[in-house]
Amino acid sequence: MTEGNFVDYVKVHVTSGNGGKGSTHLRREKFVAMGGPDGGDGGRGGHIIIRGNSNLWTLVHYKYKRHFKAGHGGHGGKQRSTGANGEDIILEVPLGTVIKNTDSGEVLFEITENQEERIVAEGGKGGRGNWHFKSATNQTPRYAQSGIEGEECNLTLELKVLADVGLVGFPNAGKSTLLSVITSAKPKIADYEFTTLKPNLGIVEYRDFQSFVMADIPGIIEGAAEGKGLGHYFLRHIERNATLLFLIPADSNDISKEYEILLDELRRYNPEMLDKQRLVAVSKCDMLDDELIAEMDALMKEDFVDVEYLFISSVAQKGIAELKDKLWQRLNE
């Protein structure tokens, strides 16, 4: 999937169908001059339905078409025949999509299961035909109900990537390189900040034909929780990850300080993120010799008491197997 085709935020306008009118037909047959009312009910208007689809990873199919209108219910007919129901419109979305009312900002629901269906705009009910209104004092009612109008609303579809492991780090920390090494994903890699502007997903193959999904999230900068940089645009994707892998380059001025800044941004955005499993990987260790790594390890043991860490190099394939083992262990605890 190219970066331009990854769409995780769209606004759409939906309108459900109107209910059909009830019929005012009076029965007229040969030798039956005054048969009485037999007008049928109108059909239901079409619903607007949101359905989860596990085969979708993006909302790109709503990039250019934003207006959806369901069919109107058919009118009632003679012999108490009910009008046809209006055609439903089904909007398929990836799992992890949050549906919001654009005007009020209210979160309506979230789609998390395959083939899960939720009606977001109900079609109007059909009107009742005139045979419902006959009585001893009014045996030939010449009126019927009109159908109820459908609903109309503006919706925001917001995708939060569903992945087992989320890569967290500052820009240019080596997240995309790591993803390209341990998965078949081909993210854009370059030596400048914010190379990654959209989340990239890759499947990590593990032992015995097992696998898990890893997400490369655009880099975090200080102040991201307030919307600085790409801000909320990508922080929401980390909410759905079961385990967070913090990636800090070996040439960082202060590894412990970088880790605390990243943690603080997650805490300010959503404190519940700190309840997730965490692992710290010091990347780009191919630049260090064994003596330097030993010195850094001694210093880090004092600062990283509550979280496990390891040294890796994506380019030199150093520590990758151990990283997979530790991630798999956390995902299955």
Beta strands, then each sheet from edge to edge (+ up, - down):
strand 1: 9-15
strand 2: 48-52
strand 3: 67-69
strand 4: 89-93
strand 5: 97-101
strand 6: 107-111
strand 7: 117-121
strand 8: 152-159
strand 9: 165-168
strand 10: 200-205
strand 11: 211-216
strand 12: 243-249
strand 13: 277-283
strand 14: 308-311
sheet 1: 3+ 1+ 8- 5+ 6-
sheet 2: 4+ 2+ 7-
sheet 3: 10+ 11- 9- 12- 13- 14-
end
